[in-house]
Amino acid sequence: MQITDLLVPERVALNMQVADKAMAIHAMVGMLDRTGCLRDAVEYEKNVLEREAQGTTGVGGGVAIPHGKSNAVLVPALAAVTLREAIDYQALDGAPVRLLFLIAAPDGANDLHIQVLARLAQLLMEPLFCEELKQAATPEEFLAVIAKREQGETAREARAEAVAEAALTEPRLAPRVLAVTACPTGIAHTYMAAEALEAEAAEMHIAIKVETNGADGVKNHLTEQEIENAECIIVAADKAVETARFAGKPVLRVPVSQALKDPEMLLHRALSGTAPLEPEDESVPGMGCNRKAGSAKDGAAATQEFGRKLYTDLMNGVSHMIPFITGGGILIALSYFLDRGNAGAEMFGRGTSLAMLVRTIGNTSFNLMYVVLAGFIAMSVGDLPALVAGMAGGMLAIQGTSLAPQAEWVSSGFWGAMIAGFAAGLVVKLLRTAFKRLPSALVHIKTVLLYPVASLAVVGFMMVFLVNAPLGRFNTWIYQLLASMQGGSRVVLAAVLGALMAVDFGGPINKAAYLFGTVALAGGQEEFMAAVMAGGMVPPLGVALAGTLFPERFTTKERHTAMTNYLMGACFITEGVVPFVLRDPLHVIPSCMVGASLAAALSMLFGCAVPAPHGGMFLLPLNPHPFRYLLALLMGSLLTAVTLAVLRRKYPPKDEEQSTN
């Protein structure tokens, strides 16, 4: 579906003068109605405004894409306007809007509006393209700009298909490569790594297909036929992904950051034969760069590989746990707000039936986080049969136990759930070995009877008698220590956490600081989570601010990329800084660290708090001191911007080519 198939000159208005977004939407609805696209213009406009009430469609960069799927629409269509003066649209990046596209889709058009929305968003990510549209003198010229860009996209896709076709007919000239990318949060690194591999493969004339395991599920799924025809597979992942399907194929396993830093090296290593790539050793699932059992490894490499596997297993649990904490935490906080004025502070969340219902739902999700954490760690270690024991162990970590002799009723919380997950996975792996010689007549009962009963018994007894009591006391000591910290000590710890969030931007150090914040949040210390979140938001915000205030310190391409970091920072996506770090780590990392440290320290000093481990600016209404939090973010971002401007050299105009040398 092309944009130009849905847009005609009669539905394009240039340099329109409107007072607000409602007036702009009304004008575009009128164009759709006059060209016979609507059955009921009033009803359709009502639907579009109802969608706006759910959340702004201002996507950032001065662009908005309102849309509506309705019975009032006769045929799929688009309308577009450019505005003489920008209007406030409550956009995600706060920037006023001058360019709008309105999508109209019939109610029975399945996901047509989603396809068009995705297509538009892809085209409008390029600031220069948007500027060309704003400068168009006539509707015909406006459409010509879109057509030219779509032709370029079509030509690029055709070239990719041609390379893929060549791979089928000339496998020696165009090797076939498959890849899988995945990061713990499934938001930024996943897609950036995929893009890096695809771009490098195109430069090297290598046919490649990349499957992304992101937050919204698996996209671009690798088929059995593609796997069968592939010469090698790159798995760039920091969490567990399905690899049993690659049995018998050469598989290269690396951290997702490796695909970002040096995709060319990965492709050469996968295809040139210089790396000892061999079929997956199923006896050691998920362990590093696959080699057959008995391959020689030095101790350092084996230790590094083992550590990476532990990290991958842990992040598989954390990535699935985060949505439960976020959703539950925000609902719990909302129950407090619903009770304001109805009950004393000690009764917040329980003073009215509505507040109690919201609080109950939130608590249910929040308490499930340990069950999910343990279950998905277990599944990463021991595959699906370990899920039962892992989730049960996580539940025991929450509930605690008084069954052990002379033990009080205590819960082991995060640490207990983590241990339960690893223990369940290891127990199932041992059971697999023990049941390997089971008579063939009994093989089918392993997964439905033997694995769950035996693993549940082992993990359950371990949690009751060995884990809950000592770790429960340790958790209590940690929470009491955090609560007892006052003044300077809390500010210093917050500053350290903020700096750690800006060391490797989504890597192990960043995740360690983030986990500290979530553990503190589970213990009721919301101030530390606010400090950690501030430390993660400042790096992209600071780089974006530097690009705005000191454009001479960035190349043309960097300036365009920097602007997107306003949105990423607002959404608490630290990985937006990764392209700048890869290009200039010695200047970008220290600049981000000092700003993140300052913002986290000020957040703690100001008494700011957040009830959930994700959400960024969207959590401001739930922060007891939202304006102070904004001030902390502003001060930290400004320090990062100024430091970066001092450390970096100036780039002469039109010096982009030279700057890449």
HELIX and SHEET records of a PDB file:
HELIX    1   1 ILE A    3  ASP A    5  5                                   3    
HELIX    2   2 PRO A    9  ARG A   11  5                                   3    
HELIX    3   3 LYS A   21  ARG A   34  1                                  14    
HELIX    4   4 ALA A   41  GLN A   54  1                                  14    
HELIX    5   5 LEU A  112  LEU A  124  1                                  13    
HELIX    6   6 PRO A  127  GLN A  135  1                                   9    
HELIX    7   7 PRO A  139  THR A  169  1                                  31    
HELIX    8   8 HIS A  189  GLU A  203  1                                  15    
HELIX    9   9 GLU A  224  ASN A  229  1                                   6    
HELIX   10  10 ALA A  244  PHE A  246  5                                   3    
HELIX   11  11 VAL A  256  LYS A  261  1                                   6    
HELIX   12  12 PRO A  263  SER A  272  1                                  10    
HELIX   13  13 GLY A  299  LEU A  338  1                                  40    
HELIX   14  14 ALA A  345  MET A  347  5                                   3    
HELIX   15  15 SER A  353  GLY A  382  1                                  30    
HELIX   16  16 LEU A  384  ALA A  386  5                                   3    
HELIX   17  17 LEU A  387  GLN A  399  1                                  13    
HELIX   18  18 GLY A  413  ALA A  434  1                                  22    
HELIX   19  19 SER A  440  ILE A  445  5                                   6    
HELIX   20  20 LYS A  446  LEU A  450  3                                   5    
HELIX   21  21 TYR A  451  MET A  462  1                                  12    
HELIX   22  22 MET A  463  VAL A  467  3                                   5    
HELIX   23  23 ASN A  468  SER A  484  1                                  17    
HELIX   24  24 GLY A  487  MET A  501  1                                  15    
HELIX   25  25 PRO A  508  ALA A  522  1                                  15    
HELIX   26  26 GLU A  526  LEU A  549  1                                  24    
HELIX   27  27 PRO A  551  ARG A  553  5                                   3    
HELIX   28  28 THR A  556  ALA A  570  1                                  15    
HELIX   29  29 THR A  574  VAL A  577  5                                   4    
HELIX   30  30 VAL A  578  ARG A  583  1                                   6    
HELIX   31  31 PRO A  585  LEU A  605  1                                  21    
HELIX   32  32 GLY A  616  LEU A  622  5                                   7    
HELIX   33  33 PRO A  626  LEU A  647  1                                  22    
HELIX   34  34 GLU A  656  SER A  659  1                                   4    
SHEET    1   A 5 VAL A  12  MET A  16  0                                        
SHEET    2   A 5 ALA A  77  ILE A  87  1                                        
SHEET    3   A 5 VAL A  97  PRO A 106 -1                                        
SHEET    4   A 5 VAL A  63  ALA A  64  1                                        
SHEET    5   A 5 GLY A  58  GLY A  60 -1                                        
SHEET    1   B 4 VAL A  12  MET A  16  0                                        
SHEET    2   B 4 ALA A  77  ILE A  87  1                                        
SHEET    3   B 4 VAL A  97  PRO A 106 -1                                        
SHEET    4   B 4 HIS A  67  SER A  70  1                                        
SHEET    1   C 5 GLY A 217  LYS A 219  0                                        
SHEET    2   C 5 ALA A 207  GLY A 214 -1                                        
SHEET    3   C 5 ARG A 176  ALA A 182  1                                        
SHEET    4   C 5 CYS A 232  ALA A 237  1                                        
SHEET    5   C 5 VAL A 251  VAL A 254  1                                        
END                                                                             
